[in-house]
């Protein structure tokens, strides 16, 4: 196998530490966004600026996790108002939000108590994937498709990027291979973001939905 660039090697070490620290804390950290495609494909497809994840019950475990990351040489920082943790080492970093589960519903607190995305727990991978010999939990293609097609679930300020367009073509192929109808996914995810209501976006005073809701007859 061709030797990986230094940045990719540092990101692999980061993914290894994320998995191991989470395991010691009896939790799981799911990687989402750009790296999901790479992990499923089994190789790095492009450069990634950071690693994005959400951690089950993060805020209950944050002190223990911070200590464990610090022992591994990471600088750890918190944004307490949005329940956000960041770790940095060797020129790469990862950012984590809270994840909570209620029955069959996963709740991604992407702005702490001020913004939550609700989706089926079954969209999260139940087993880690092997990526260059390291174990990684990922969000899954259903979640990635819903978020990339409906970024308003997260923010009214989200700007589309070419890499998202490219990823969508791949996600559609993956869903077709699983015989999953993309439109059916959009009926299973929604969000509520009072963070944006307080900043003048009145449309967010009601839940944001991915699927168009039919009126009750």
C-alpha positions in Angstrom: 0.0 0.0 0.0 1.3 3.5 -0.9 2.4 5.5 2.1 -0.1 8.0 3.1 0.6 11.8 3.3 1.5 13.0 6.7 -1.9 14.7 7.2 -3.7 11.5 6.5 -1.5 9.6 8.9 -2.3 12.2 11.6 -6.0 11.9 10.9 -5.8 8.1 11.1 -4.1 8.4 14.5 -6.9 10.8 15.5 -9.6 8.3 14.5 -7.8 5.6 16.4 -7.7 7.8 19.6 -11.4 8.8 19.2 -12.4 5.2 19.0 -10.3 4.1 21.9 -11.1 7.0 24.2 -14.8 6.5 23.5 -14.5 2.8 24.2 -12.8 3.4 27.6 -15.7 5.7 28.4 -18.3 3.1 27.4 -19.7 5.3 24.7 -19.5 5.7 20.9 -18.4 8.6 18.8 -19.9 8.6 15.3 -18.0 10.4 12.5 -20.2 12.3 10.1 -19.6 14.6 7.1 -16.9 14.2 4.5 -14.9 11.3 6.0 -18.0 8.9 5.9 -17.5 8.3 2.2 -13.8 7.6 2.7 -14.4 5.2 5.5 -17.1 3.2 3.5 -14.9 3.3 0.4 -11.9 2.1 2.4 -9.4 4.8 1.5 -8.8 8.5 1.6 -10.5 10.2 -1.4 -9.5 13.8 -0.7 -7.9 16.1 1.9 -10.1 16.8 4.9 -9.7 19.9 7.0 -11.1 18.3 10.2 -12.9 15.4 11.7 -16.6 15.9 12.7 -18.4 13.7 15.1 -21.1 13.4 17.7 -20.6 11.4 20.9 -23.3 9.5 22.8 -23.9 11.3 26.2 -20.9 13.5 25.6 -21.7 16.1 28.3 -22.0 13.5 31.0 -18.5 12.2 30.0 -16.7 15.4 28.9 -14.4 15.7 31.9 -13.2 12.0 31.7 -12.9 12.2 28.0 -11.0 15.5 28.1 -8.5 13.9 30.6 -8.0 10.9 28.4 -7.4 13.0 25.3 -5.0 15.3 27.3 -3.0 12.2 28.3 -2.6 11.4 24.6 -1.2 14.8 23.9 -4.3 16.7 22.7 -5.2 20.2 23.5 -8.9 20.2 24.6 -11.3 23.1 24.4 -15.0 23.5 25.2 -17.7 25.8 24.0 -20.1 25.3 26.9 -23.0 27.3 25.5 -23.4 24.9 22.6 -22.0 21.7 24.4 -19.1 21.4 21.9 -15.7 19.8 22.4 -12.6 20.2 20.2 -9.3 18.4 20.3 -6.1 19.4 18.5 -2.8 17.6 17.9 -0.2 17.4 15.2 -1.9 19.9 13.0 -5.3 18.1 12.9 -8.4 18.5 15.0 -11.8 17.0 15.7 -15.0 18.6 16.8 -17.7 16.8 18.8 -21.4 17.5 19.6 -23.7 15.7 22.0 -25.7 12.7 20.9 -28.5 11.3 23.0 -30.9 8.4 22.3 -34.5 8.0 23.4 -36.0 4.7 22.3 -35.6 4.5 18.6 -34.9 8.2 18.2 -31.4 9.7 18.0 -31.1 13.3 19.0 -28.1 15.2 17.8 -27.7 18.4 19.9 -25.8 20.2 17.2 -26.2 23.6 19.1 -26.4 22.1 22.6 -29.8 22.8 24.1 -30.5 25.4 21.4 -30.6 23.1 18.4 -31.4 19.4 17.9 -31.8 17.1 14.9 -34.0 14.1 15.4 -33.7 11.0 13.3 -33.9 7.2 13.5 -31.3 5.5 15.7 -31.1 2.8 13.1 -29.4 5.2 10.7 -26.3 5.0 12.9 -23.9 2.2 12.2 -24.3 -0.5 14.8 -20.8 -1.9 14.2 -17.5 -0.1 13.5 -15.9 -0.2 10.1 -12.2 -1.0 9.6 -10.4 1.9 8.0 -6.7 1.3 7.3 -6.7 -1.1 10.2 -8.5 1.2 12.7 -12.1 0.9 14.0 -14.4 3.8 13.2 -18.1 4.3 13.9 -19.9 6.4 11.2 -23.2 8.1 10.9 -24.4 6.1 7.9 -25.5 7.0 4.3 -29.2 7.7 5.3 -28.2 10.4 7.7 -25.6 11.9 5.3 -28.1 12.0 2.5 -30.8 13.7 4.6 -28.4 16.3 6.0 -26.7 17.1 2.6 -30.0 17.5 0.8 -31.6 19.6 3.6 -28.9 21.7 5.3 -31.7 24.0 6.6 -32.2 21.3 9.3 -28.9 22.8 10.8 -28.7 26.4 9.7 -30.2 29.0 7.4 -26.7 30.2 6.6 -25.4 26.9 5.1 -23.8 27.4 1.7 -23.7 24.6 -0.9 -20.2 23.3 -1.9 -19.1 21.4 -4.9 -17.8 18.5 -2.7 -21.4 18.2 -1.3 -22.8 17.8 -4.8 -20.2 15.2 -5.7 -21.0 13.3 -2.5 -24.7 13.4 -3.2 -24.2 11.4 -6.4 -22.4 8.8 -4.5 -24.9 8.7 -1.7 -27.8 8.2 -4.2 -25.9 5.2 -5.6 -25.4 3.8 -2.2 -29.1 4.1 -1.3 -30.1 2.5 -4.6 -27.8 -0.4 -3.8 -29.5 -0.8 -0.5 -32.9 -0.5 -2.2 -33.8 2.5 -0.1 -36.0 5.3 -1.5 -34.4 8.6 -0.8 -37.7 10.4 -0.4 -38.7 7.9 2.4 -35.8 9.1 4.5 -37.0 12.7 4.5 -40.1 11.7 6.4 -38.0 10.5 9.3 -35.8 13.5 10.1 -36.6 16.9 11.5 -35.0 19.6 13.7 -35.8 22.4 16.1 -33.4 25.3 16.4 -34.4 28.1 18.9 -30.8 29.4 18.4 -31.8 30.8 15.0 -35.2 32.1 16.3 -33.3 34.3 18.7 -31.3 35.7 15.8 -34.4 36.8 13.8 -35.1 33.7 11.7 -38.8 33.4 12.4 -39.2 30.4 10.2 -37.3 28.4 12.8 -39.9 29.1 15.4 -41.5 25.8 14.2 -39.7 22.6 13.6 -37.7 22.4 10.3 -38.7 19.3 8.3 -37.0 17.6 5.4 -40.2 16.2 3.8 -43.0 18.3 2.7 -45.9 17.6 5.0 -49.3 16.8 3.5 -52.3 18.6 5.1 -54.6 16.4 7.2 -57.9 15.8 5.3 
